[in-house]
Amino acid sequence: MPLSEDEQRILDEIERSFYKHDPAFARNVSTATLTRQAGRNCKLAALVFVVGLVILLTEFANMFWLGAIGFLIMLGSALVFATNFRRLSRETFQQAKRSIRFGNLGTTLGDQRRRFRERFKRDE
């Protein structure tokens, strides 16, 4: 549902005051992207996975329940990693698709296919 003119004006005023009062935060928010956030989460999940593995390997023989907690930490971090990696790969794929669609690669491939067909066309 589109915003009315009054609501749009109010939203613009809020945005201007936001940029005026806290420009550093506004700059950080404007540069944050889904791929950057998902990449950061993947790195953090990998680090937590290694920590869980260390806990599992060092404590499993001494205290079974602490080793089990290490395994659960590994399991949770693997789930977080897989979720964010899927999100990262989907967004990267969408960006690549957009660049192919709007770039010269799509027309270049089309020209190559046309020339290939013409070269090997059967004489009828």
Backbone bond lengths (Angstrom), bond angles and torsions (degrees), N, CA, C in turn:
res aa  C-N    CA-C-N  psi(-1)  N-CA   C-N-CA  omega(-1)  CA-C   N-CA-C  phi
1 M - - - 1.437 - - 1.524 108.11 -
2 P 1.312 119.17 121.69 1.460 121.41 -178.02 1.528 111.50 -69.74
3 L 1.311 114.86 154.83 1.460 120.60 178.47 1.518 110.15 -79.96
4 S 1.309 114.68 148.86 1.459 118.55 175.14 1.533 108.28 -73.70
5 E 1.339 116.75 169.23 1.461 120.68 -179.24 1.525 111.06 -62.36
6 D 1.323 116.62 -39.05 1.458 120.72 179.58 1.531 110.89 -65.60
7 E 1.321 117.06 -43.94 1.463 120.85 178.75 1.530 110.93 -65.23
8 Q 1.311 117.11 -39.49 1.465 121.04 178.10 1.527 111.00 -64.51
9 R 1.327 117.35 -39.93 1.459 121.98 178.33 1.528 110.51 -64.11
10 I 1.329 116.69 -43.39 1.467 121.35 179.06 1.531 109.93 -63.41
11 L 1.314 116.87 -42.72 1.461 121.21 179.26 1.526 110.86 -63.32
12 D 1.305 117.95 -40.19 1.466 121.87 177.41 1.521 111.30 -64.15
13 E 1.332 117.33 -40.36 1.464 120.86 177.82 1.520 111.10 -64.06
14 I 1.315 116.98 -41.69 1.465 120.89 178.39 1.528 109.74 -62.96
15 E 1.311 116.52 -42.60 1.462 120.57 -179.89 1.529 111.35 -63.70
16 R 1.329 117.15 -44.32 1.467 120.49 178.52 1.521 111.25 -61.99
17 S 1.342 117.65 -42.93 1.465 119.60 179.57 1.524 110.97 -67.58
18 F 1.310 116.58 -32.22 1.464 120.92 176.86 1.527 110.12 -63.93
19 Y 1.324 117.24 -47.17 1.463 120.76 178.83 1.529 111.55 -66.82
20 K 1.306 117.03 -32.19 1.462 121.24 -178.73 1.532 111.84 -72.38
21 H 1.338 117.57 -43.89 1.456 120.81 -173.80 1.522 114.12 -82.96
22 D 1.326 118.52 -30.24 1.462 120.23 -178.48 1.533 110.29 -141.21
23 P 1.331 117.08 75.17 1.463 119.50 -175.49 1.532 113.86 -67.69
24 A 1.333 117.45 -31.81 1.471 119.58 -179.27 1.534 110.61 -66.21
25 F 1.324 116.36 -45.57 1.463 119.86 178.54 1.527 110.81 -65.60
26 A 1.315 116.84 -39.73 1.464 120.99 178.84 1.526 110.34 -62.26
27 R 1.331 117.46 -38.81 1.460 121.42 178.04 1.528 110.51 -66.16
28 N 1.334 116.59 -42.32 1.471 120.39 178.64 1.520 111.50 -63.90
29 V 1.311 116.78 -42.09 1.461 120.63 -179.31 1.528 110.60 -67.56
30 S 1.321 117.19 -37.93 1.456 119.37 -177.97 1.521 112.23 -71.77
31 T 1.347 118.70 -25.54 1.462 120.60 179.71 1.517 112.64 -90.08
32 A 1.317 118.92 -11.94 1.466 121.40 -179.99 1.526 109.58 -72.03
33 T 1.321 115.48 132.52 1.458 120.67 179.30 1.514 109.47 -127.27
34 L 1.315 115.19 166.66 1.457 120.48 178.94 1.521 111.30 -64.52
35 T 1.318 117.34 -39.62 1.463 119.27 -178.72 1.517 111.32 -68.17
36 R 1.314 117.05 -38.16 1.461 119.59 178.88 1.531 110.79 -65.31
37 Q 1.322 117.18 -42.83 1.459 121.22 179.07 1.522 111.27 -66.35
38 A 1.324 117.93 -43.64 1.459 121.03 179.79 1.524 110.73 -65.69
39 G 1.328 117.73 -38.56 1.460 120.99 176.94 1.518 111.62 -63.43
40 R 1.326 116.23 -41.91 1.463 120.58 178.20 1.530 110.43 -63.84
41 N 1.324 117.13 -41.49 1.461 120.43 178.32 1.526 111.83 -65.67
42 C 1.339 117.76 -36.46 1.469 120.88 177.18 1.521 111.15 -63.58
43 K 1.339 116.74 -43.71 1.468 120.32 178.98 1.525 110.89 -62.77
44 L 1.323 116.07 -43.63 1.461 119.95 179.86 1.530 111.09 -65.28
45 A 1.333 117.62 -40.66 1.460 121.11 179.22 1.526 110.58 -65.14
46 A 1.327 117.89 -37.76 1.465 120.69 177.75 1.527 110.73 -64.87
47 L 1.329 116.59 -40.14 1.461 120.47 177.81 1.531 111.22 -64.55
48 V 1.316 116.85 -43.90 1.468 120.98 179.02 1.533 110.31 -65.58
49 F 1.330 117.32 -34.96 1.464 121.21 176.96 1.527 110.36 -61.45
50 V 1.338 117.20 -44.08 1.466 120.99 178.68 1.521 110.62 -64.18
51 V 1.325 117.29 -40.13 1.465 120.84 177.20 1.534 110.08 -61.96
52 G 1.328 117.13 -44.28 1.464 120.26 177.18 1.510 112.21 -62.83
53 L 1.330 117.46 -37.32 1.468 121.12 177.79 1.518 111.16 -65.69
54 V 1.324 116.65 -41.51 1.469 120.38 177.69 1.524 110.23 -63.09
55 I 1.316 117.26 -43.71 1.473 120.82 177.70 1.525 110.11 -61.34
56 L 1.321 116.81 -44.22 1.463 121.07 -179.90 1.525 111.00 -61.25
57 L 1.325 117.45 -48.28 1.459 120.80 -175.80 1.523 113.15 -70.20
58 T 1.311 117.43 -35.80 1.467 119.56 -176.73 1.521 112.93 -83.89
59 E 1.302 118.65 -30.19 1.465 120.48 -171.84 1.519 115.00 -109.09
60 F 1.314 119.10 -7.55 1.460 120.31 -175.54 1.527 111.73 -64.56
61 A 1.326 117.78 -39.39 1.474 120.70 -179.29 1.525 111.25 -73.02
62 N 1.310 118.24 -33.51 1.466 121.46 -177.86 1.520 112.17 -82.07
63 M 1.311 116.78 -54.21 1.456 121.49 -177.89 1.524 108.16 -131.04
64 F 1.329 115.22 111.02 1.458 120.62 -176.34 1.515 111.83 -59.84
65 W 1.306 118.37 -42.90 1.456 121.17 -175.99 1.521 111.78 -66.49
66 L 1.345 118.37 -32.15 1.456 120.42 177.23 1.534 110.75 -71.64
67 G 1.339 116.46 -35.33 1.458 120.48 174.15 1.524 111.12 -64.93
68 A 1.338 115.91 -38.15 1.461 119.99 177.81 1.527 110.75 -65.96
69 I 1.314 117.41 -37.08 1.467 120.76 176.12 1.527 110.00 -64.81
70 G 1.324 116.94 -40.23 1.465 120.49 175.79 1.515 111.35 -60.21
71 F 1.336 116.44 -40.89 1.464 120.03 177.91 1.526 111.03 -65.09
72 L 1.323 117.50 -41.66 1.461 120.27 178.27 1.530 111.49 -64.37
73 I 1.332 116.19 -36.33 1.466 119.84 175.41 1.521 109.64 -62.37
74 M 1.323 116.63 -44.75 1.469 120.58 178.32 1.524 111.22 -61.57
75 L 1.317 116.56 -43.11 1.460 121.32 -179.06 1.535 111.22 -63.16
76 G 1.320 116.15 -45.58 1.467 120.01 179.24 1.522 112.37 -64.48
77 S 1.332 116.50 -42.02 1.464 118.68 -179.80 1.522 111.28 -69.44
78 A 1.335 118.07 -32.74 1.463 120.40 175.86 1.530 110.49 -65.62
79 L 1.317 116.78 -38.26 1.462 120.74 177.44 1.532 110.80 -64.69
80 V 1.318 117.05 -44.79 1.461 121.47 178.37 1.531 109.96 -63.11
81 F 1.330 116.79 -42.45 1.465 120.70 179.15 1.524 110.98 -61.60
82 A 1.338 116.63 -46.86 1.468 120.10 -177.87 1.529 111.26 -63.59
83 T 1.313 116.82 -40.70 1.466 120.66 179.50 1.528 111.16 -63.49
84 N 1.323 116.60 -47.82 1.460 119.96 -178.59 1.519 112.00 -71.33
85 F 1.332 117.62 -34.01 1.463 119.87 177.77 1.523 110.40 -66.46
86 R 1.337 116.54 -38.73 1.465 120.33 176.50 1.528 110.52 -63.16
87 R 1.320 116.41 -42.86 1.465 121.02 178.34 1.535 110.32 -64.60
88 L 1.328 116.05 -41.45 1.464 121.08 179.71 1.517 111.01 -65.05
89 S 1.324 117.12 -44.13 1.461 119.42 -178.53 1.529 110.87 -69.49
90 R 1.330 117.79 -35.94 1.464 120.40 178.08 1.528 110.86 -64.28
91 E 1.329 117.01 -44.46 1.458 121.00 179.89 1.527 110.68 -67.25
92 T 1.324 117.51 -40.27 1.457 120.87 178.22 1.518 110.59 -64.16
93 F 1.333 116.73 -40.13 1.458 121.01 177.87 1.525 110.50 -63.49
94 Q 1.336 116.97 -42.28 1.460 120.54 179.01 1.532 111.02 -63.27
95 Q 1.341 117.03 -40.31 1.456 120.03 178.69 1.523 110.78 -65.68
96 A 1.333 117.39 -41.15 1.459 120.59 178.83 1.525 110.36 -65.16
97 K 1.321 116.33 -40.00 1.458 120.20 179.26 1.524 110.93 -63.50
98 R 1.337 116.41 -41.76 1.458 120.12 177.85 1.526 111.37 -64.30
99 S 1.320 117.22 -41.12 1.464 119.33 -178.67 1.520 110.84 -68.33
100 I 1.331 117.79 -34.97 1.463 120.36 177.17 1.519 109.82 -69.13
101 R 1.313 115.91 -41.97 1.461 119.99 -177.67 1.529 111.10 -64.87
102 F 1.335 117.12 -42.36 1.456 119.97 -175.32 1.519 113.06 -96.14
103 G 1.335 116.87 -10.28 1.457 119.54 -179.20 1.516 111.66 -91.16
104 N 1.310 115.94 -168.52 1.453 122.03 -178.45 1.517 112.61 -87.30
105 L 1.308 118.29 -10.61 1.453 120.15 -175.82 1.519 111.87 -63.00
106 G 1.324 117.30 -40.95 1.460 120.39 179.83 1.518 112.03 -62.76
107 T 1.335 118.32 -42.32 1.463 120.56 179.21 1.517 111.10 -72.32
108 T 1.345 117.24 -33.47 1.464 120.34 178.33 1.513 110.33 -65.64
109 L 1.328 116.74 -44.89 1.464 119.53 178.09 1.518 111.31 -64.54
110 G 1.312 117.36 -36.88 1.456 120.56 177.86 1.517 111.35 -64.06
111 D 1.340 117.15 -41.12 1.466 120.96 177.92 1.521 111.16 -65.04
112 Q 1.324 117.10 -40.41 1.458 120.46 179.46 1.525 110.74 -63.17
113 R 1.336 116.02 -44.13 1.474 119.29 178.73 1.524 111.06 -62.03
114 R 1.321 118.03 -41.09 1.456 121.80 -179.62 1.529 110.35 -63.67
115 R 1.334 116.48 -45.18 1.471 119.42 179.41 1.530 111.43 -64.72
116 F 1.338 116.34 -38.59 1.459 119.97 179.39 1.531 110.52 -63.94
117 R 1.316 117.10 -42.97 1.465 120.80 178.31 1.525 111.65 -63.90
118 E 1.327 115.96 -41.88 1.466 119.10 -179.98 1.525 111.77 -65.71
119 R 1.313 116.96 -36.86 1.452 120.71 -178.51 1.523 112.03 -66.05
120 F 1.322 115.87 -40.58 1.469 120.03 -175.78 1.532 113.07 -104.17
121 K 1.296 116.44 21.27 1.451 121.32 179.71 1.538 108.65 -71.56
122 R 1.308 114.59 136.58 1.462 119.52 178.51 1.516 109.78 -76.70
123 D 1.297 114.55 141.52 1.463 119.17 175.03 1.515 108.34 -81.24
124 E 1.292 116.27 125.90 1.468 119.24 -178.29 1.491 111.12 -108.03
